[in-house]
């Protein structure tokens, strides 16, 4: 069942209540409801808390409508998708319509929040039929096309990240990219196995060569005019840590180590669906970091496409190695903007937690622009420094650089500095170190995959390059 429907006569009214309105929101209700709703809210202790629901009974005890708490919020015009995301989880089944109009931007955010909160990953459930979720009538003024494409991109990314590595290895990840390319008339190609060496992508080959499913570079291209925008996504479909083997606790979520690739593909789909007037290129190095007789080793010195040599000090720092080749390839065509997304470091999570992706960039104004878009659409990031004082942490005695500093300090910054070595100095570049996972159950946000930074980046691209389908 679609979570958003055209308005119907049998929709129950849904009132949106801010915490600061907790003592007077019932004044907005019809006269015959007002006194009963006020008594009921008082009896239930309803104070407009975020995602808390108050069911409003009719005189005969049936469900007449409901109120949904928004928490602390200024004007309703400031409403973000997260404010309605818990509604589908908390409200009783049925049809609802917002009881009061919202400004167009807030209406769009409300509809998107409802759609995001209705996501379910049911691929492996074969038991009881899932419960029927509540549905919401499209709020008047909402941009239906925008909500539809954002919700579809979110579902695409979360489905990929939620899928176990047994069913989503490098071939399947490449196939997902090919499917998007086919849907929008884009070009697709992949370089597989030993062909990576012939095409000067040796680091990608080295990281993935021990796996039973061969490594590859998947590439999508679309457009022949306009600014060149290249997206790069880390596609490590499972990360054992390699010969520097992770403990079982560290390996438990490693199906999500391709979260950067999933986010990059979702962003590419948004650009294609909105027909933004850019030359789009997506590069995804898709590998498994496995243990085997052919696994790359600590102490090995790897060649890269950029000509730099890398001493492997830790085989569990493999994501930056595959990204190095992809970023070098991306920079060769002098793009106007390069964006890479990766579940790259635990250090970023230590610094910022799972909900704030770490953002690095070659230009402070570009970083500030993206941060502003993230705040506007409720998709936050946090700026981090590419502090050149830590460059010496990457020094090697036998190669151009190491892949992982020995100190253990500033791990996310060190990874960003490593990647910067493979991006041409004049190329505008953004690097997002994200988590791609929600580790605790919350209304509308189940434990599982989380699409991060994509809506913010899409808003940046729309603002910069305009045009398209809106």
Buried (B, 14 or more C-beta within 10 A) or exposed (E): EEBBBEEEEEBBBBBBBBBBBBEEBBEBBEEEBEEBBBEBBEEEEBBBBBBBBBBBBEEEEEBBBBBBBBBEBEEBEBBBBBBBBBBBBBBEEBBBBBBEEBBBBBBBBBBBBBBBBBBBBEEEEEEEEEEEBBBBBBBEBBBEEBBBBBBBBBBBBBBBBBBEBEEBBBBBBBBBBBBBBEEBEBEBEBBBBEBBBEBBBBBBBBBBBBBEBBBBBBBBBBBEEBBBBBBBBBBBBBBBBBBBEBEEEBBEBBBBBBBBBBBBBBBBBBBBBBBBBBBBBBBBBBBBBBBEEEBBEBEBEBBBBBEBBBBBBBBBBBBBBBBBBBBBBBBEEEBBBBBBBBBBBBBBBEBBEBBBBBBBBBEEEBBEBBBEBBEBBBBBBBEBEBEEEBBEBBEBEEBBBBBBBEEEEBBBBBBBBBBBBBBBEEBBBBBBBBBBBBEEEBBBBBEBBBBBBBBBBBBBBBEBBEEBEE
